[in-house]
């Protein structure tokens, strides 16, 4: 079929994509991983990962992804550091394009992940992973007896604020309005928690921090009032963005079935999408758990599903 044809193409390279690559490579399927614009996925912006099994003393996010990649490569997987810009699942073999380059595949595993919605300010980017986080369950542990801010007004913000009170001495929810989108039960739970305070009608205008001895850390934030434009400075050791996640599914609109929130639909108990031979793993199809270990688990499932499908269709 030509050198640009592959039995399996994996789009995306976080824990889901790299685990799928490992399993399919060990099955002699010679997978190709298109790593995209953020090789390693969201874990590459997480400094310390302490909840991934097998690493007793924790591991740096980028290092964990590097180990996973090398493990997959050891069995014959290949990485292309290119972004897929177009797909066509209406014909077989499937067609995927990276700008002007065309590749074909008998099966495709999608592991393009999800991106945390962020404020989009320069100081947020500067301190991401150094006190600014988009995952309380990943990073809450590092804020024992410290003060943190949680930005958002939905269920995620309330849930993360409550979770963070296990560690932090004080949690302040910063929300741009008086009212919340969160469900009543979640709001009540946050209101009743003695460790949680509220700054309503405020947005974060700037993240404040310091750099000492080559280390960066957050010291607070400038809050701007959405009603009168006044500003004030608050102290904080950490800032958690809880304004939601956006699945990276733009590429598949009109080709694969999506939920209303944009996540890919998979058949119950599997990683199969509505198109035979196309599978989805990791955060792109998971709006609930969004953990590295669950992503890796579904990456394994997608690899096994794809392998079986290829065998059933005499393509393996």
N, C-alpha and C positions, 0 to 999 in steps of 0.2 A: 504493500500500500504506500510505500514511501517513508522516508525518514521522519516526516512530521506526523506520522500516524502512531498512536499508542493505544494499548489495551485499556489503560486507565489514566485519565488526567485528573489531578486533584487541584482544585482552585482554592487557594488559601493555605496558610502555613502556621497556624497556631497549634495548640495541643491536639485539636481534632484532626487537622490536615496531616500533621507529622506522624500521629499514631496510625492513621489510615495508610500513610505511606509505608510505615514500618511493616504492618501486617500484609499489605499487598505485595511488598517487595519480597518478604519471606515466602510468599506463595508463588514466587517467580513470575510475577505479572509486570515487572519493570515499570512501576509507576513514575509519572513525571509530575512534579509539584510546581505549580506557578505561584511563587511566593508573594507576588504583588508589591504594593508600595510600603507595606509594613511587615517585612519578614519576621515571623515569630508571633505576630498578632499582638493582642493587648498586653500579654505578659512582658513584652519588651519595654513597656513603660512602668512596670512594677519593679521596684528595687528589690524588696525582700519577699520571698514566697516561703511561708512557714507551714502551710497546710496541704502541701503536696506529699502524698505518702512516699516513704522511702528516703526522705531527706531529713534525718533526725534533727539536724541543726539549722534547717532552712537552706535556701539557695536563692541566688539572685535570679530574677525573672529571665533576663537575656541569656544567662548561663544555662538555665534549664532548657530553654528552647534550642540552644546550640547543641546540648547533649542529645536531645531528641532527634535533631536534624542529622547529626553524625551517626546515630544509631540506625536511622532509616537508610542513610547513604551506604552504610556498611553492607547492607543486604541488596544494594543495587538500585535504590531510588535515586532519581536525579532532581535537582532543584534548578528551575529557571527563575532568575530574579527579574521577572517581567510581570506586567499587569495585564490581565485579561480585560479587553475593552468591549468584546462582543461575543455572544454565543448564539448558536442556532441548533435548537433541540428538535426541530421539525423534520430533520433528515438524518439518515444513518449512513455511515458513521456520523456522530455528532461533530459539529464544527465549532471551534473556539478560535477567536482572533486576539492577537496581541498587536494592537495598532495595525500595521500592514502585513504581519506574519500570520499565516493560516496553519492551524493544527487540527487533526481529526482524532477522534477517540471512540472506542466501542462503548465505554462507560465513563461517567463523570461523577466525581465526588465533590460536592460543594461544601467548603468549610471557610467561607468568607467572613464569618464572625459577625459581631455587632460592635458598634462604637458608642461609648458613653457620650451623651450630649453634654457639652461643656459650655462655659460662658463665652469663650472665644477671646479672652483678654490675654495680653502678653505675659503678665505676671503669673497667671494661672499655668501657662505653658512652662514657664521658668521653674516653678516649684512642683510640677507634676512628678510624683514619686518621691518628693522630699517634704512631705507634709500635706500636699494636695493629692487627694485620691478620689477615685470613682467607685470604690468597692469597700464597704465597711467590713464585710466578713473576711476580706483579704487582709486588711490593714489595721482594723480596730485594736488588735492586741498591742500594737506599738504605742498606743496613746494612754497607757495606764496612768491614772491620777493626773491627767493633763486636760486642758480645755480644748474643746473642738466645736466647730461650726458645721451644720448640715444645711445645704442649700436645696430648697425644693418645697413643694406643698402637696404632693401626692402620697399615695400609700407607701411608695418606696422611701420617701424622705422620713415618714413617721416610723417605718419599720427599722430603717438604718439608725435613726436617732435613739430608739428604744434599745437596739442592739448595742450601740456604742456606750450606753450608760453602764454596761457591765465592766467597762474599762475606764472610761474618762471620768474625771471628777465633775465635769459640767459640760452639757451639750446644749448648744443654742441653735434653734431652727431659724434660718433666715429665709423669709418668703416675701415676694414682691407685692402681695395683696393681703387684705384682711382675711378673706375666705380661703378655704383649702379645697383641693380636688379630692383629697383623701376621703376614705369611707369614715362614717361616724365612729365606728368601733376603734379604728386606728387613731383618730384624732383624740378620742376620750382617753385612750391608753397613754398617749403622749402627754396630754394635759395633766393626767394624774401622777405622772412620774416626777418626783421631787427634783431629779437631776436635770430635767429639761426646761429650758427657758425659750422664749420666742422673741424674735425681732421682726415684726410684721411691717409691711410697706417699705421694705428695704431690699436693695440688691447689692451684691459685692462689686464695688467699683475698682478695687485693686487689692491684690494679695500682697501682704507685707512680709518680708523675711530678711534673713542675714546670711552672709557667707563668712565662715571662720575656719581657719586651718583646712581649707579646701572642701569644707562641708557646707551644704545649704540646708537651711531649715526655716519653717514658717514661724512668724512671730505674731501675726494678726491680720486684720483686713480693714480696708476703708469701706464703710457702708454708706450707700447713697439712698436718701429717702425718695420714694417714687411719687410722693404727694407734693412735697415742696422743694425737692432738689438739694436739701441740706445734707451735709456729710458728717460722719463721726468715725472715730477709730476704735476698734475693739481688739482686745488681746485674744489670741488663739494659737494653739500649738499645731492644730491640724484643721483642714477644711475638706469636707466630703461633699462632692457633687452628687446630688440625688435627683436629677431632673430628667432621668430616664435614659434609655438606650435606644439606638436606632440600628436595626439589622442591616447589614450591607447586602441588600437584595435588589438594588436598582437594575442591575444587569439582567435580572430574571423576570422582571415585570412583563406580563403578557405571554410568558412561556411556561412558567410554573405557577401552581396554585399557592397563593399567599393568604395568611390571615389578615384581618383588618388592620392589625398593628404592624404589618409588613414582614412578619416572620414567615419562613417557608413552612408549608404544611407537609408533614410526613405521615405515612400510614401508621396507625397505632401499633406499638410494639416493634417498629422497624425504622429504618432510615430511608425508605423508598418514598420518592416524590410521586406526583401524578404521572410522570413520564417514565416508562420502563427503562431501566439502565442509568437513570440519574438519581443520585442519592445525596442526602444532606446530613451534615454532622456538626456538632458544636453549637455555638451561640447563635448561628444564623437560623437555627430551628428550635432554639430554647430561650423563651422569654422568662423562664421561672428561676432556674438554678444558676446559670452563668458562672460556673466554676471551672478551673483548669482540669480538675479530675473528672468532672462529668463530660466535659468536651472531649477529653481523651477517651473516655468510655464509649461515647457515640462514634468517635473516629474508628475504634475497633469494630463496632457494630456495622458501620458503613462499609468497611473493608470486607468483612465477612459476607454482608449482603451482596456487595458487588461481585465478589469472587464466585458466590453461588449462582448469581444471575448469569455471569459470563459462561460458567460451566453448563448451565441449563440451556443456554442458547448456542452452545458449541463454539464459543469465541475465546475460551481460555487457552 
